[in-house]
């Protein structure tokens, strides 16, 4: 009865204040009990508190532009680094989303786009799984240095799941944090909601990680033997130069200084690392379908987000 009551209440709110919400979220509420129950079950807060929580979450999604995110706003060079992707399930069937800290560098110009990118992947996996504690976050900090210290992005992800993904995730793993980064991490954790902090686990060895995720389901960079390819670039992804000119109206020189040069270190580092391990980033082989969106041929994010039954 609570589910029926909350669904009706929100749909009335949606019709009354349609400009505050996105149709996609109303569709999920209409079609899925999970998208209603999750707000009720969160801290056993009941229907009334769940209604306001639901409104706040869906308003945030609309304002943040989560459902309107354009994957072509992320440069091809970033996709090449595979900084975030979902992968094979852990021993309990939970789907991990990996965030590779050493493949991330803070570039102020498109920091908001990267936040949208991260949130969009979490939302897509969340909507595909549609069950409480059905996915997890794994921050792979192994090999990361101060140049990768985009703590704002990491803490953004933690803050978002604590506020806007009720009953998710199952756990958050911070793996292989270098000693030099631990003081920064400790300082930043004070900004994370208590709900998210309760999910956080610190793991230092690959053996301990494999107690949770079997070796055959781990990606290669964590010593795993998972066969699924996580390196994929949308066929119509644009270069930094193209994105910089289209989105930010920059000159060639400005794109080089503000986008390409900061990313070049990571591209070179990735290429050297992969070559040493006989692994070449898959920048040429793509697995992309061609769905039409607003007259544009694209399949947003689906090239590296797996479908779940």
LINPE-V473003 format. One record per helix or strand of 3 or more residues. SS is the DSSP state (hx for helix, st for strand). FROM is the first residue (numbers start at 0). TO is the last residue. If there is no record, write none. Layout:
SS:FROM:TO  SS:FROM:TO
//
This chain:
hx:1:15  hx:17:19  hx:22:30  hx:33:43  hx:45:63  hx:70:72  hx:75:80  st:83:88  st:94:99  hx:100:102  hx:107:128  st:134:139  hx:145:147  hx:150:163  st:171:174  hx:178:188  hx:193:196  st:199:202  hx:205:209  hx:214:216  hx:219:221  hx:239:247  hx:251:275
//
